[in-house]
Amino acid sequence: MDEPIDIAELARQGVAVIVATRDDELRPQLSRAWGPSLSDDGACLTVCVEAAPDSPMARNLASGSPVAATLARLTSHTAVQLKGPAIEVAAPTQARLDAVHEHIGHFIAETAVVGVPETLARALVGTDLMTVTIEIAERFDDTPGPDAGQPL
């Protein structure tokens, strides 16, 4: 049997992070996110989501849409999906922006290993960010293989 996924450790890697929300008519909205960190008790995930003011993502978050965040490590294909309500949506603090920049550095190093040039990896980074804290209600193993989709 494989070792359980350490979500806090995975979040410290150069993972690709995608956040999904939905509007009142159940239309999905996806966005990249940066600077993931798990709370000390593992109950919450905080990320900076790319969401321009008045964008569908910003509106969905403001209206209380449920949130799903997928964290995937490109070099190992280890991936998790975390779902739950957004319990805080705010402008990023300087500490949160520092976490974003640190994560981007790890992401660039991770993508370089799989052959992505730094300029292309940097081009994936947006500038309009909102800090979102998700209270994790569900956790799933999204790593390809026989356990994919299983609760963690």
N, C-alpha and C positions, 0 to 999 in steps of 0.2 A: 504494500500500500504506500502511496506517495505521502510525503509530509504535507500537513495542512498549509494553505497559503497564508503567509504573514502579510496581511493587508497594509499594516503600518510600514513595513519594510518595502513592500512593493511601491507604495506611494512615494518613497524617498528615491526611487530609481528614476530613470529618464522615460517614464511611461507616457504613452499617448493617452490623453483624457478626452472623452466625448461626453457631453451632458445632453440629455434629452428631456424636453418638457412637452406639454400639449396645451392647445387652447380649449375653449369651452365646447367647440365642435369636434374635439378629439383629433385635430390636425397636429401631427408631430412637428417639433422644431428641434434641430440639433445644432450644437456649437462646440467648438474646442474649448478646453479649459486648461488652466495652468496653476502650478503651485499647490498640488494636492497635499493635504495633511490630515491625518486621523487624530481625533482627540485622544488624550491619554487613556480614557476609559474605553476607547474604540466605538463609542456610540454615535459619533458625528464625523462627517467628512467636510472639510472646508476647501473650496477651490475658487479661483478667479475665472469666471465664465466670460467668454467673448460675447458681449451683448451691448450694442449701441443703444443710446437712449431712444425710447419709443420703438425699438425693434420688436419683432414677434417674441423673441426670447425674453427680453426685458418685460414685456407685457405679461407673458405667461408666468414668469417668476413673481411679478407683482400681484397677480391674481390668485396665487396659491396653488399653481399647478403642481402635481406630483413630479418628482425629479428622479431620473435614473442616471447614474454616472458609471461609465465603463473606463477602467484603467487597464491598459494592455502594454506589456513589455515586449518590444519588437524582437529582441534577440533570443528570447525564450518562448515567446507566444503565451506566457502566463498572463491570464486576464481574469478580472473580477467585475461583476456588476453590482452596484449598491443602489438601493431604491429607498425612497422615503420623502417626507415633506421637507420643503425648505423652511427652516426655522428662523433664518436671518438672511436678508438681502441688503447689501450696503455698498457704498463706494469703498474701494480698497484702501487700507491704511498703508503707510510706508513699510511696515513690517511684512504685510501681505505681498506688496510689490517686490520686496526683497526675496521672498519665497518664490515668487513667479520667476524672477531672473535666475535664481539658483536652479530651479526646475528646468528652465529653458536650456541652461548650460548642460545639464545631465541629459536632456532630450537630444540635443545636438550630438553629444558624444555617443548616445545609444543609436541614433539614426546613422551616424558615420560608420558604425560597425556593419550595418546592412547595406552600405553603399550609397547613402543619400548625402549629396554634397551639402556643406554647411549653409550655403546661400539658399538652397531650396528649403532646408529645414527652417531657417530663419523666416523665410517668406510665408510659412504657415502660421506665424505668430501675429495675432491681431492686436489692436491698441485700445479698443473700448472694452474695459473690463468691469465686471461687477463681482463683488465677493458674495459667495453663496455658501451657507452652512446647511448641510443636509443631515437630518436626524435619520440614521440608518435603521430602517424597519425590516429590510430584506437584504440578504447577501447571497450571491450566486457565483459559482465557479464558471467562468466563461472560457477557460483554457480548452483548446481543441483536444478532443479525446473522449474516452468513455464516461468521464465525470462531467462533461460540459452541460451546463444548465442545472446542476445539482446545487441545492442550498448549502451554504457554508456554515 
